[in-house]
Structure formats: structure tokens, C-alpha cells
């Protein structure tokens, strides 16, 4: 009986997962961009970065599809040499896309945190420092991918004899790189929670906002799973087979970062297109500044009432940004967290009858009832 390893291909199922996650990320990021451009009209750097992130992720998914055409998912020894070389070539190119896809997503999330919480010099410096540290460190990792061999072609063509770094060096770089990204995800998870919890708002609102702004924890889980499979980088002889779970988790991590940075900004879109999504009545708060030292928020409050029409029944005019809990950067108020609500007022026909009998409109109570002291 032949004791050779059977020719299996696990690339198809992985490719299905990869494109499904990429499609979800494209949908959510597209919704975010539409919201920021046409609903809240605050399309900015954060949106540009997350769009770049999704484009890079889609580019990696496309390169994986090309690899699959040449045998990605099968053992190297089961693939014809010419096809295996092509698969490894696109594998090497795709690794840089995997690094930068999640990087641009994190940069987008950092900019969002700057808009929401960058109200003090210390926090602005810290977040900008994190921004550049992420960009530079991940850029260095991309460079190491292609300088590990004197002749870059040796990464995919094993017939070329040249000097390369020991195989486990790239694995250790991957551990350091992934650990740094995981620490960044944890920081971006706990920053909004700690900031929001000190504000004067009800517990339910705090929990909801903290959850929406802490979805980067899901990306942290993806980083952990990616670390588990980084050891395969030390085994170049079978890259076509053993990089399948690694590349899958790279896509999971990257798409979760893009999704986590976009979901908190979608509420105005739901309010615009889903009737009754926002509550009919609540308070309105704008967070302008936050005193970290004294832990005292500074916010304004107010109520907004819809204008009454000329008819006997007033109509409520929906605002594109009216909601109970909107998480948006307010450009003209030094960027803020806005909680805005519109009230609806209904004037019944009773008011007309009261006016005919000489009663003032101010005497008409809720739902058109006349106060007792106005009765004749």
C-alpha cells in the first residue's frame, strides 16, 4: 500500500471564508462612508484610511485567489514545480498586503479616537505617537519580508542559491509585530470605556457606547489566533499548504479592525432610513471637553422642538443626525460626543375651539386639554 501523503486541497473552504469576510467589511465600510459623506457630512481622514485598508485587504484576497489557481491549499510536493513557484511568488507578495491591511484599519481607528477624545494635549500627543508608531513599525516589517534574502527571487524559486536569513528569524519578527498590534488593539479597546465611564450619563448608555467603541477587542482575538499559526513561517518548504490557516486569520484580523472602526458611526444611517429607530423623547448632550485630572466632563444640554406648521396638526421634522446616542466627531465644537434628540409636538383641534372662545393658546395643556384655572 502506498504510504505517501494523499493530495488534499484545503484552500477552497479558506477562500470562501476570506471572500465572505471581505464582502462584509466592504459593505460596512461603504455604509460608513455614505453616512459620513451624505448624512453627517463629516467624511475625513479616518474614512480615507479605512477605505485604503479595505482596498488592501481585497488586494490580498485577490492574490490568495491567484495562489489558489496555482495550487495554494495543496502540499508543495503535489504541485508541478512551475505552478508551485508561481504560487509561492504571489504568496510572498501577499504577505505585505496582510501586514498593511490591518495597519491602515488601526490608523483609521486611532484618528476616530482623536476626534472623540483628543480634547487634551496629552491625549493628542499620545494618540498621534501611537499613530506614527503603528505606521513605522508595520512598514519596517514589510521591508524585512523582502530583504531576508540577497536575491528576492529565492523566496519563491528554491533553485536559486543565495544567502537568506535563518527561517526562524521571520517567525520571531512576526511574534513581535503581532504582539505590538495586539497591545494596540487592547489600548483602543479600553480607552473609550475608561473615558465614557466617568461621564454623567445613565449606566445603560455608558455600556452601549463603551461596547460600540470597544469592538477592536474582536481584532485582538484575531491577532491571538494569528500568533498561533505564525510558526509556519519557519517552514518555507511547504508554504502552499501550511500558510492556509495563517492567511485566513490575517484576513479575519484585518476585516475585524475595519469593521470595528466603522460600526460605531452607522447609527445616523439607521435613524435616517428606519422609522422609529431613534427614541421619540430624551435629552441632548454635547461633550466638548474632558478634564482628565479632575475627571469632570464639560457638556452642554438642551432640547430641540420641531417647528409647527400652519395646519392644526404640527409635524415633526426629522434631522439627519437626530438620535438618542450618536457617536460622531463634531467639527465645529472641537470634536465631541453628541447625544441629540428631537421632540414631537401634536396640536389637536381642541386648540382651534379654545381660540374661538377667547382662550389663549398657552392655556391649552397636553393633548389639547384646558387647565382647570382657565375654565369659565
N, C-alpha and C positions, 0 to 999 in steps of 0.2 A: 504493500500500500504506500502511496506517495506521501511522504511526511512534510512536503512543502506547505507554506502558508497559503491558504486559499486567497484568490484575487477578490478582495472586497472593496467596496466604494462607499464610504460614509459621507461623501461630500454633498450628495443631493439633499439630504434632510437638513444639513447645516446651512446650505444655500437657501433653502426655504425659510428657515428662521431668520437668517440675515436680511433677506429682502422684505420680510414681513415687518421686522423692527424698523428697517429703513423707511418703509412706506408710512408707518405710524408716526415716526419722527418728522417726516416731510409734511404730513397732514397737520400735526400740532404746531410746528414752526410756521407753516403757511397761515394757519389761523391766527397765530400770534402777530405775524407781520401785518395781516389785514386789520387786526384790532388796533395795533399801534399806528398804522398809517391812516386808516379811514374812520375809525371810531373815536379813539382818544387823541389822534393826531400827534403822537409823541414818538414816532419812528426815529431811532437814533443809532448810536454806535453799538449798543447791546444787540439790537436786531441784526445789524450788519454782520457782527461776529458769529451769531448763531446761524445765520444763513450760510456763511462760509463753512461753518462746522458741518452742516448737513450736506453741503456740496462735497466736502472732503470725504465724509462717510459714504456717500453714494459712489464716489470715485473708488473707494476701497472695495465696496460691494461689487462694482463692475470689474475690478481687477481680479477679485476672487472668482467671479463668473468665468473670466478668461482662463484662470488657473484650472477651474473645473473642466473646461473644454480640453485642456491638455493632460488631465489626469489627477487633479487635486482631489484628495479623498482616497486615493489608492496608494498602496505601498510603492516606493520608488522602484524596486526591483521588478515590479509587474508592468511598468510603463516603458515603452520604447524610449531609447536614450534621447533621441531628438525631441520628443514630446516632453519628457521629464525635464530636460534643460529649459525649455520654454516655460514650463510650469514654475520652476524654481526662479526664473528670471522675474516673472510677474509677482511671485511670492516676495522676493526681495524688494521690489518697488512698492508693493502694497503695505509693507511694514511701516514705512514713513507716513503713509496716509492714516494708518491706525493710531500712530502717536499724535499727529496733529489734529485729527478729528475731534477727540475728546478735549484737547488743549483749547481750541477755539470755543468750544462749548463752555468750558470753565471760565475763560476770559469774558464771555458774554455774561455769565452769572455774577462775576466779580463787578462788572460795570453796573449791573442791576442793583447789587448791594450798595455800591457807591451812591446811586441815585436815591435809594431809600434811607440809608443810614450814614451817608458821608457828611454829616452835619457838623462834625468837629475836625479840626486839623489832624489830630492824632489818628482818627479812623480813616480819613482820606489818605494820609501817608501810608498807613498800614495796608489798605486795600490796593493802592497803586503799587506798593512794594511787592505785594503778592501777585499782582497782575504781571509785572515785569519778570519776577522770579519764575513764574509759570512759563512765560513765553521763552525766556532764555534757556532754562533748564531742559525743556522739551525740545527746543531747537538743537541743543547740544546732543541730545540722544539721537536725533535724526542724523546728525553728522556722523556719529560713531557707527551707525548702521552701514555706512558706505566707505569708511576709511579703515575698516578692520582687516582688509586685505590690500596689499600693494597694487594688485590688479583686480579691480572691482568685478571683472567677469568671473573670477574664481568663486564668487558667491553662488553662481548658478551652473557654471561649467567646471566639473570636477577634473577634467582633463588638463586644465591649466595649472601649471606648477608655479606657485608664488608664495611669499610669506604672508601668513594670516595670524591674527591674534589667537590665543587658545580659545577653544569653543566655549568654555565656561565663563569667559570674561563678559560676553554679551548677556549671559544669564544674570550675572551679578549686577550689571548695569540696569537690566530690566527690573530686578528686585528693588534697587534704589529708586529708579524712576517711578515705579508703581507705588512704592511706599510714600513717596513725596506727593503724588497725585491723590492717594487715599487720605493723607493728612489734610490736604487742601479741601477735599470733599467734606471731611468732618468739620473743619473750620466753617465752611459755608453752610453746614447743617445747623450748627449750634449758635452762630452769630445772630440770625434773625430771631431765634427762640429766646435767647437771653435779652435781646433788645426789647422785644414785644412784651415780655412778661413783666417788665417794670412799669408799663404804661397803665393809665387808669381807664380800663375797659373791662367788660364782663369776661368771666373765665371762658365761656363758650366761644366768644370772639377771639380771644387770645389763642386758644387751642386750634381753632380753624386757620387763623393766619399763620401760626407757627408751623402747622402741618404743611400748608401750601408752600411756604418759603423754605422748608427743610427737606424737600424731596431729593436733594442731592445725596441724601443718605443711601438712596437706591443705587446711585452711581458708585458709592463706596462699596456696596455689596458686589457690584460687578468687578471692581478693582481687585477685591479679595479673591474672587473666582479666577480672575486672570492670572494672579500671582501663583495660584496652584499649578497652572499649566505652563509657566514660564520656563520650567526645567527643560522643555523640549527644544529650546534654542541651542542647547548644548549638543544636540544630535542632528547635525545637518544631513546625515546620510539618508534620512527618511522624512525630510521636510514635507513632502507632498501628502503624507499621511498624518504625521503627528502634530502638524500645525492647525488641523481642523478645529479641535475644541478651543485652542488658543485664539485663533482668528474670530471664532464665533463670540467668545467672551469679550474680545476687543470691541466688536460691533455692539454688543449688549451695553458695555460701559459707555461708549461714545453716544449711542442713541439715548440712553437714560440721562446723560448730562444735558443734552439738548432739550429733552422733554421736561426735565426738572426745572430748567431755567425759563421755560415758556408757559407752563400750566398756570402759575400764579397770575399771569397777565390776561387770561382769557375771560374772566368774569364779565367785563363790559360787553363782550361779544354775545354771551348768553343773554344778558339783560336786553340787548338790542333786538334779538331775534326770537326769544322765548317769552311770551307774555306771562306775567306773574312770577318771573324768576326772582326779581327783587321784591323785598317786602314793601308793603304799602306805607308803612309808617315807622320811622325810627329817627335817631339823632344824627347829626352830621359833625364830624370831627376832622380837622386837618392838623397833622403833626408837622410842625415846621422845624423845631429844634429839639435836641435832646441833651440834657445836661448829664453826662455820664458820671461826673464826680458826685453830684448831689442826687442822681437818679430821679430827676424831676422832669417830666415831659412838659413841653410848652405847646399848647394847641389851642385852636380857635374852635368855637362851636356855633351852630346856627341852624335855623330851619328854613327850608325853601318851600314856598307855596306856589302852586300853579296859578296862572292867571285865569280869571273868569271871562268867559266870552259874553257876547251881547245877549245870548239866549238865556232862558230862565235856568238852564242846567249848565253848570260850569264843567269844563272838560280839563282833564289833566294832560299836560304836555310833557311827553317823555323826554328825558335828557339822555344823550348817548352815554354819559358817564354816571348817571344817577344809579346808586346802588347802596346796599347796606354795608358791604365790606369790599371796597375796591382797593387793590394794591397797585398803585401807579405812581411813578415819579411826577411830581408837579413842577413843571419847568419854571413857572413864574414865582414860586414861593420857596426857592432854594431846595426844591425836590422834597417830597413829603409822602406820607401815607395818608390817603384820603378815604374817609368814610362818609359818604354823601347819600342823602335820601330826599326824595320828593314826596310831598303830601298831596293827597287828592281832596278836593272840596266839592261837595254837591249842594247846590242851592235848589230847594224844591219850589214848587209852585205856590206854596203857602206864603212865601215872601211877597209875591205879587199881591195876594189878597190883603196882606198886612199893610202894604204900601197904600192901597186904596182906602183903608180905614184910618190912615193918618199915622200909622206906627212907623218908626224908623227902622231901617234895615238892621241897625246894630242891635235892636231888641230881639231879633229873631235868634233863637237858640239853635242847638244842634238838631239837624234834620227838620228845620222849619218850625219848631215848637216855640211858642211865645213864653217868655219868662213870666212868672206869677205876678211880679210887681208891675207889669205892663198891661195887665188885663183891666178892662174898664168895668 
